[in-house]
């Protein structure tokens, strides 16, 4: 796993973005950018250079599930690994995210260890697949 | 001339019916006046107070995060400096066991502080969860205010359904832990089991 990869953090709560950014820094990932919902994340993704997307679900304007669908529909971002980090806990929604092509799903409140495990797992699986 | 008993009876019944209606009407008027007051001041206040809760908790969480961000590198720095010192002062340390014990103590304390700072960092996630709940309640208060306003509740069932669907498209927000609910997961393990069943 490349620790210098560029990670986009999307969450409408600035405190949560800050927590994720700090956790990633502790894990050795220092290259992060932020957006506060799907609408503001899309131009960042379109500009290119993002290697990993961590997104919330429940956000104003464009929610995370719509963002995920946009990412998978665009040939430029189709293979981008996406981790959903959200308080949405219904089985139906988790299945919906899986069907939309999510690579991992972490439920809030979460632990630093869970985040680390899921990120490792996502990149292990991608390495195995390629 | 004597009034027939039956007529008295009818008149008495009429009077008691009118009295009851008047009493009900007066009670309704009083409730309406109270509701108008509730809409005009209390519900608007409730909305701004919920907004205040959001602002205050967000600011407090940010202040805490600022303190954590400033302290974490210090705690990490202490550990690094101890390591550096061990190399520089290897001779002195070899001569004096007490110095080694002292350094081990400082190093252990710095590590413990780092772990606790990590816990403080994670705990600030409360602002996201409570914030989502507060926003949802603020939305309900807004709807209630509209229903109780001068126009009355003119949202029909179809409109309510549309609003509900629009809200749910953005997510349902945090759920209260309830072991009896089968439609929601109970935690990360449950999510992992569900996803691994789907090949993720």
Interface residues (C-beta under 8 A of the other chain):
Chain A: X11 X13 X14 X15 X16 X18 X19 X22 X23 X26 X57 X58 X59 X60 X63 X64 X65 X86 X87 X88 X89 X90 X91 X92 X93 X94 X95 X98 X102 X103 X104 X105 X106 X107 X108 X109 X110 X111 X112 X114
Chain B: X58 X61 X62 X65 X68 X69 X72 X118 X121 X122 X124 X125 X126 X127 X128 X129 X131 X132 X169 X170 X171 X172 X173 X174 X175 X183 X184 X185 X187 X188 X191 X194 X195 X198 X200
